[in-house]
Amino acid sequence: MKIAFYGSSLLSSYWNGAATYYRGILEQLARHGHRIAFYEPDAFDRQQHRDIDPPDWRAWWSIPPRQTR
């Protein structure tokens, strides 16, 4: 099964306590044969505070912030 997951961040736990839960749940789903895509906003400087490198069991995308007028 292909699973698209939208969350605050997979690679950074900076102001994001849920990152460890995302990592554990999604890694186990990938081990069971599911294909994981994780989408996260580029917000709160999380991209500059990564705890881990992108894991090999997932596809990952950072969504740039929208420009305000």
Biopython code that builds the backbone (N, CA, C, O; Angstrom):
import numpy as np
from Bio.PDB.StructureBuilder import StructureBuilder

atoms = [
    (1, "MET", "N", (0.847, -1.166, 0.000)),
    (1, "MET", "CA", (0.000, 0.000, 0.000)),
    (1, "MET", "C", (0.901, 1.241, 0.000)),
    (1, "MET", "O", (1.938, 1.262, 0.664)),
    (2, "LYS", "N", (0.504, 2.251, -0.734)),
    (2, "LYS", "CA", (1.199, 3.537, -0.723)),
    (2, "LYS", "C", (0.518, 4.442, 0.301)),
    (2, "LYS", "O", (-0.702, 4.599, 0.298)),
    (3, "ILE", "N", (1.325, 5.027, 1.169)),
    (3, "ILE", "CA", (0.782, 5.893, 2.211)),
    (3, "ILE", "C", (1.439, 7.262, 2.114)),
    (3, "ILE", "O", (2.664, 7.369, 2.175)),
    (4, "ALA", "N", (0.635, 8.307, 1.964)),
    (4, "ALA", "CA", (1.121, 9.685, 2.003)),
    (4, "ALA", "C", (0.804, 10.232, 3.388)),
    (4, "ALA", "O", (-0.340, 10.191, 3.840)),
    (5, "PHE", "N", (1.823, 10.739, 4.045)),
    (5, "PHE", "CA", (1.672, 11.214, 5.409)),
    (5, "PHE", "C", (2.052, 12.688, 5.453)),
    (5, "PHE", "O", (3.120, 13.067, 4.972)),
    (6, "TYR", "N", (1.199, 13.512, 6.018)),
    (6, "TYR", "CA", (1.445, 14.942, 6.179)),
    (6, "TYR", "C", (1.625, 15.214, 7.669)),
    (6, "TYR", "O", (0.710, 14.987, 8.461)),
    (7, "GLY", "N", (2.808, 15.700, 8.049)),
    (7, "GLY", "CA", (3.075, 15.950, 9.452)),
    (7, "GLY", "C", (3.990, 17.141, 9.635)),
    (7, "GLY", "O", (4.499, 17.702, 8.665)),
    (8, "SER", "N", (4.198, 17.524, 10.885)),
    (8, "SER", "CA", (5.002, 18.714, 11.161)),
    (8, "SER", "C", (6.465, 18.518, 10.799)),
    (8, "SER", "O", (7.080, 19.446, 10.273)),
    (9, "SER", "N", (7.050, 17.357, 11.056)),
    (9, "SER", "CA", (8.413, 17.061, 10.603)),
    (9, "SER", "C", (8.764, 15.623, 10.935)),
    (9, "SER", "O", (8.429, 15.118, 12.006)),
    (10, "LEU", "N", (9.437, 14.978, 10.010)),
    (10, "LEU", "CA", (9.967, 13.642, 10.226)),
    (10, "LEU", "C", (11.435, 13.713, 10.637)),
    (10, "LEU", "O", (11.908, 12.884, 11.414)),
    (11, "LEU", "N", (12.148, 14.703, 10.114)),
    (11, "LEU", "CA", (13.598, 14.784, 10.289)),
    (11, "LEU", "C", (14.029, 15.632, 11.469)),
    (11, "LEU", "O", (15.206, 15.617, 11.827)),
    (12, "SER", "N", (13.128, 16.362, 12.079)),
    (12, "SER", "CA", (13.496, 17.250, 13.176)),
    (12, "SER", "C", (12.487, 17.162, 14.306)),
    (12, "SER", "O", (11.278, 17.204, 14.079)),
    (13, "SER", "N", (12.992, 17.039, 15.527)),
    (13, "SER", "CA", (12.107, 17.078, 16.689)),
    (13, "SER", "C", (12.111, 18.461, 17.339)),
    (13, "SER", "O", (11.563, 18.643, 18.427)),
    (14, "TYR", "N", (12.733, 19.434, 16.666)),
    (14, "TYR", "CA", (12.781, 20.814, 17.147)),
    (14, "TYR", "C", (11.362, 21.370, 17.186)),
    (14, "TYR", "O", (10.740, 21.528, 16.135)),
    (15, "TRP", "N", (10.839, 21.669, 18.366)),
    (15, "TRP", "CA", (9.466, 22.104, 18.572)),
    (15, "TRP", "C", (8.477, 21.111, 17.956)),
    (15, "TRP", "O", (7.438, 21.501, 17.423)),
    (16, "ASN", "N", (8.814, 19.837, 18.039)),
    (16, "ASN", "CA", (7.999, 18.818, 17.379)),
    (16, "ASN", "C", (8.161, 17.487, 18.106)),
    (16, "ASN", "O", (8.887, 16.607, 17.644)),
    (17, "GLY", "N", (7.497, 17.343, 19.221)),
    (17, "GLY", "CA", (7.612, 16.110, 19.990)),
    (17, "GLY", "C", (7.054, 14.889, 19.290)),
    (17, "GLY", "O", (7.371, 13.762, 19.671)),
    (18, "ALA", "N", (6.231, 15.088, 18.277)),
    (18, "ALA", "CA", (5.628, 13.958, 17.571)),
    (18, "ALA", "C", (6.599, 13.288, 16.596)),
    (18, "ALA", "O", (6.294, 12.215, 16.076)),
    (19, "ALA", "N", (7.749, 13.890, 16.338)),
    (19, "ALA", "CA", (8.689, 13.333, 15.352)),
    (19, "ALA", "C", (9.070, 11.889, 15.678)),
    (19, "ALA", "O", (9.136, 11.053, 14.777)),
    (20, "THR", "N", (9.317, 11.591, 16.935)),
    (20, "THR", "CA", (9.716, 10.223, 17.289)),
    (20, "THR", "C", (8.580, 9.234, 17.048)),
    (20, "THR", "O", (8.825, 8.087, 16.673)),
    (21, "TYR", "N", (7.346, 9.668, 17.259)),
    (21, "TYR", "CA", (6.205, 8.794, 16.971)),
    (21, "TYR", "C", (6.080, 8.563, 15.467)),
    (21, "TYR", "O", (5.889, 7.431, 15.023)),
    (22, "TYR", "N", (6.187, 9.629, 14.689)),
    (22, "TYR", "CA", (6.139, 9.494, 13.227)),
    (22, "TYR", "C", (7.193, 8.499, 12.751)),
    (22, "TYR", "O", (6.898, 7.605, 11.958)),
    (23, "ARG", "N", (8.421, 8.658, 13.237)),
    (23, "ARG", "CA", (9.529, 7.802, 12.802)),
    (23, "ARG", "C", (9.252, 6.338, 13.106)),
    (23, "ARG", "O", (9.447, 5.476, 12.250)),
    (24, "GLY", "N", (8.803, 6.057, 14.309)),
    (24, "GLY", "CA", (8.561, 4.674, 14.698)),
    (24, "GLY", "C", (7.418, 4.031, 13.929)),
    (24, "GLY", "O", (7.551, 2.919, 13.418)),
    (25, "ILE", "N", (6.307, 4.726, 13.850)),
    (25, "ILE", "CA", (5.135, 4.180, 13.154)),
    (25, "ILE", "C", (5.428, 3.972, 11.674)),
    (25, "ILE", "O", (5.138, 2.910, 11.122)),
    (26, "LEU", "N", (6.006, 4.990, 11.031)),
    (26, "LEU", "CA", (6.231, 4.902, 9.593)),
    (26, "LEU", "C", (7.328, 3.908, 9.243)),
    (26, "LEU", "O", (7.251, 3.241, 8.211)),
    (27, "GLU", "N", (8.337, 3.802, 10.081)),
    (27, "GLU", "CA", (9.384, 2.801, 9.824)),
    (27, "GLU", "C", (8.813, 1.387, 9.881)),
    (27, "GLU", "O", (9.151, 0.545, 9.049)),
    (28, "GLN", "N", (7.961, 1.130, 10.845)),
    (28, "GLN", "CA", (7.356, -0.205, 10.947)),
    (28, "GLN", "C", (6.421, -0.490, 9.771)),
    (28, "GLN", "O", (6.391, -1.610, 9.262)),
    (29, "LEU", "N", (5.668, 0.506, 9.343)),
    (29, "LEU", "CA", (4.824, 0.316, 8.164)),
    (29, "LEU", "C", (5.684, -0.010, 6.942)),
    (29, "LEU", "O", (5.328, -0.881, 6.148)),
    (30, "ALA", "N", (6.809, 0.682, 6.790)),
    (30, "ALA", "CA", (7.713, 0.417, 5.667)),
    (30, "ALA", "C", (8.296, -0.996, 5.759)),
    (30, "ALA", "O", (8.438, -1.673, 4.741)),
    (31, "ARG", "N", (8.626, -1.436, 6.950)),
    (31, "ARG", "CA", (9.162, -2.799, 7.124)),
    (31, "ARG", "C", (8.150, -3.868, 6.742)),
    (31, "ARG", "O", (8.514, -4.986, 6.377)),
    (32, "HIS", "N", (6.886, -3.511, 6.831)),
    (32, "HIS", "CA", (5.829, -4.449, 6.443)),
    (32, "HIS", "C", (5.444, -4.311, 4.974)),
    (32, "HIS", "O", (4.422, -4.844, 4.542)),
    (33, "GLY", "N", (6.262, -3.596, 4.211)),
    (33, "GLY", "CA", (6.069, -3.547, 2.773)),
    (33, "GLY", "C", (5.324, -2.348, 2.225)),
    (33, "GLY", "O", (5.141, -2.246, 1.012)),
    (34, "HIS", "N", (4.891, -1.441, 3.077)),
    (34, "HIS", "CA", (4.181, -0.258, 2.604)),
    (34, "HIS", "C", (5.176, 0.781, 2.087)),
    (34, "HIS", "O", (6.294, 0.883, 2.592)),
    (35, "ARG", "N", (4.771, 1.537, 1.097)),
    (35, "ARG", "CA", (5.607, 2.619, 0.553)),
    (35, "ARG", "C", (5.166, 3.920, 1.202)),
    (35, "ARG", "O", (3.994, 4.291, 1.137)),
    (36, "ILE", "N", (6.116, 4.612, 1.830)),
    (36, "ILE", "CA", (5.820, 5.798, 2.623)),
    (36, "ILE", "C", (6.300, 7.050, 1.911)),
    (36, "ILE", "O", (7.439, 7.110, 1.449)),
    (37, "ALA", "N", (5.429, 8.054, 1.821)),
    (37, "ALA", "CA", (5.800, 9.398, 1.375)),
    (37, "ALA", "C", (5.443, 10.347, 2.511)),
    (37, "ALA", "O", (4.305, 10.359, 2.980)),
    (38, "PHE", "N", (6.411, 11.140, 2.951)),
    (38, "PHE", "CA", (6.185, 12.064, 4.065)),
    (38, "PHE", "C", (6.336, 13.492, 3.563)),
    (38, "PHE", "O", (7.356, 13.843, 2.968)),
    (39, "TYR", "N", (5.330, 14.307, 3.800)),
    (39, "TYR", "CA", (5.336, 15.710, 3.406)),
    (39, "TYR", "C", (5.331, 16.561, 4.665)),
    (39, "TYR", "O", (4.519, 16.348, 5.566)),
    (40, "GLU", "N", (6.243, 17.526, 4.721)),
    (40, "GLU", "CA", (6.297, 18.390, 5.893)),
    (40, "GLU", "C", (6.498, 19.837, 5.472)),
    (40, "GLU", "O", (7.172, 20.106, 4.477)),
    (41, "PRO", "N", (5.918, 20.774, 6.220)),
    (41, "PRO", "CA", (6.117, 22.187, 5.892)),
    (41, "PRO", "C", (7.514, 22.637, 6.307)),
    (41, "PRO", "O", (8.070, 22.139, 7.286)),
    (42, "ASP", "N", (8.062, 23.559, 5.573)),
    (42, "ASP", "CA", (9.336, 24.171, 5.951)),
    (42, "ASP", "C", (8.997, 25.335, 6.877)),
    (42, "ASP", "O", (8.883, 26.480, 6.441)),
    (43, "ALA", "N", (8.838, 25.020, 8.164)),
    (43, "ALA", "CA", (8.375, 26.013, 9.129)),
    (43, "ALA", "C", (9.193, 25.938, 10.414)),
    (43, "ALA", "O", (9.767, 24.897, 10.733)),
    (44, "PHE", "N", (9.241, 27.029, 11.136)),
    (44, "PHE", "CA", (9.866, 27.108, 12.452)),
    (44, "PHE", "C", (11.342, 26.706, 12.447)),
    (44, "PHE", "O", (11.852, 26.207, 13.451)),
    (45, "ASP", "N", (12.023, 26.917, 11.334)),
    (45, "ASP", "CA", (13.452, 26.587, 11.212)),
    (45, "ASP", "C", (13.751, 25.110, 11.451)),
    (45, "ASP", "O", (14.884, 24.758, 11.779)),
    (46, "ARG", "N", (12.763, 24.252, 11.293)),
    (46, "ARG", "CA", (13.005, 22.826, 11.529)),
    (46, "ARG", "C", (14.008, 22.238, 10.550)),
    (46, "ARG", "O", (14.748, 21.320, 10.905)),
    (47, "GLN", "N", (14.048, 22.753, 9.317)),
    (47, "GLN", "CA", (14.990, 22.214, 8.338)),
    (47, "GLN", "C", (16.440, 22.468, 8.771)),
    (47, "GLN", "O", (17.338, 21.719, 8.386)),
    (48, "GLN", "N", (16.670, 23.499, 9.553)),
    (48, "GLN", "CA", (18.010, 23.806, 10.040)),
    (48, "GLN", "C", (18.340, 23.061, 11.328)),
    (48, "GLN", "O", (19.479, 23.112, 11.792)),
    (49, "HIS", "N", (17.369, 22.375, 11.910)),
    (49, "HIS", "CA", (17.564, 21.655, 13.175)),
    (49, "HIS", "C", (17.229, 20.170, 13.030)),
    (49, "HIS", "O", (16.513, 19.610, 13.861)),
    (50, "ARG", "N", (17.731, 19.550, 12.006)),
    (50, "ARG", "CA", (17.442, 18.125, 11.790)),
    (50, "ARG", "C", (18.167, 17.256, 12.801)),
    (50, "ARG", "O", (19.326, 17.501, 13.135)),
    (51, "ASP", "N", (17.465, 16.234, 13.284)),
    (51, "ASP", "CA", (18.055, 15.249, 14.197)),
    (51, "ASP", "C", (18.635, 14.062, 13.444)),
    (51, "ASP", "O", (19.601, 13.443, 13.891)),
    (52, "ILE", "N", (18.040, 13.751, 12.298)),
    (52, "ILE", "CA", (18.449, 12.581, 11.528)),
    (52, "ILE", "C", (18.530, 12.947, 10.051)),
    (52, "ILE", "O", (17.935, 13.928, 9.605)),
    (53, "ASP", "N", (19.266, 12.150, 9.312)),
    (53, "ASP", "CA", (19.258, 12.254, 7.856)),
    (53, "ASP", "C", (17.991, 11.565, 7.355)),
    (53, "ASP", "O", (17.419, 10.732, 8.058)),
    (54, "PRO", "N", (17.555, 11.904, 6.154)),
    (54, "PRO", "CA", (16.353, 11.232, 5.635)),
    (54, "PRO", "C", (16.549, 9.711, 5.600)),
    (54, "PRO", "O", (17.508, 9.233, 4.996)),
    (55, "PRO", "N", (15.661, 8.952, 6.233)),
    (55, "PRO", "CA", (15.776, 7.494, 6.235)),
    (55, "PRO", "C", (15.593, 6.917, 4.831)),
    (55, "PRO", "O", (14.907, 7.504, 3.993)),
    (56, "ASP", "N", (16.203, 5.778, 4.587)),
    (56, "ASP", "CA", (16.119, 5.169, 3.254)),
    (56, "ASP", "C", (14.781, 4.481, 2.991)),
    (56, "ASP", "O", (14.518, 4.078, 1.858)),
    (57, "TRP", "N", (13.934, 4.337, 4.002)),
    (57, "TRP", "CA", (12.671, 3.620, 3.827)),
    (57, "TRP", "C", (11.521, 4.531, 3.419)),
    (57, "TRP", "O", (10.375, 4.082, 3.390)),
    (58, "ARG", "N", (11.784, 5.778, 3.106)),
    (58, "ARG", "CA", (10.693, 6.695, 2.806)),
    (58, "ARG", "C", (11.073, 7.646, 1.666)),
    (58, "ARG", "O", (12.248, 7.818, 1.343)),
    (59, "ALA", "N", (10.071, 8.242, 1.081)),
    (59, "ALA", "CA", (10.245, 9.402, 0.208)),
    (59, "ALA", "C", (9.872, 10.602, 1.067)),
    (59, "ALA", "O", (8.929, 10.529, 1.856)),
    (60, "TRP", "N", (10.598, 11.702, 0.923)),
    (60, "TRP", "CA", (10.381, 12.848, 1.800)),
    (60, "TRP", "C", (10.375, 14.126, 0.978)),
    (60, "TRP", "O", (11.188, 14.292, 0.069)),
    (61, "TRP", "N", (9.458, 15.026, 1.301)),
    (61, "TRP", "CA", (9.392, 16.323, 0.645)),
    (61, "TRP", "C", (9.158, 17.404, 1.677)),
    (61, "TRP", "O", (8.375, 17.237, 2.611)),
    (62, "SER", "N", (9.849, 18.510, 1.492)),
    (62, "SER", "CA", (9.612, 19.692, 2.301)),
    (62, "SER", "C", (8.746, 20.643, 1.478)),
    (62, "SER", "O", (9.052, 20.931, 0.321)),
    (63, "ILE", "N", (7.684, 21.118, 2.076)),
    (63, "ILE", "CA", (6.761, 22.012, 1.401)),
    (63, "ILE", "C", (7.138, 23.444, 1.773)),
    (63, "ILE", "O", (7.068, 23.807, 2.947)),
    (64, "PRO", "N", (7.540, 24.271, 0.792)),
    (64, "PRO", "CA", (7.937, 25.645, 1.116)),
    (64, "PRO", "C", (6.764, 26.461, 1.644)),
    (64, "PRO", "O", (5.613, 26.205, 1.291)),
    (65, "PRO", "N", (7.059, 27.441, 2.486)),
    (65, "PRO", "CA", (5.969, 28.278, 3.007)),
    (65, "PRO", "C", (5.353, 29.117, 1.896)),
    (65, "PRO", "O", (6.019, 29.477, 0.925)),
    (66, "ARG", "N", (4.089, 29.416, 2.056)),
    (66, "ARG", "CA", (3.406, 30.275, 1.079)),
    (66, "ARG", "C", (3.856, 31.710, 1.301)),
    (66, "ARG", "O", (4.077, 32.150, 2.429)),
    (67, "GLN", "N", (3.981, 32.405, 0.217)),
    (67, "GLN", "CA", (4.330, 33.823, 0.291)),
    (67, "GLN", "C", (3.091, 34.627, 0.633)),
    (67, "GLN", "O", (2.028, 34.433, 0.043)),
    (68, "THR", "N", (3.234, 35.530, 1.590)),
    (68, "THR", "CA", (2.103, 36.401, 1.932)),
    (68, "THR", "C", (2.232, 37.694, 1.145)),
    (68, "THR", "O", (3.329, 38.115, 0.779)),
    (69, "ARG", "N", (1.133, 38.287, 0.905)),
    (69, "ARG", "CA", (1.139, 39.537, 0.123)),
    (69, "ARG", "C", (1.262, 40.729, 0.996)),
    (69, "ARG", "O", (1.283, 41.857, 0.502)),
]
sb = StructureBuilder()
sb.init_structure("model")
sb.init_model(0)
sb.init_chain("A")
sb.init_seg("    ")
for serial, (resi, resn, name, xyz) in enumerate(atoms, 1):
    if name == "N":
        sb.init_residue(resn, " ", resi, " ")
    sb.init_atom(name, np.array(xyz, "f"), 0.0, 1.0, " ", f" {name:<3s}", serial, name[0])
structure = sb.get_structure()
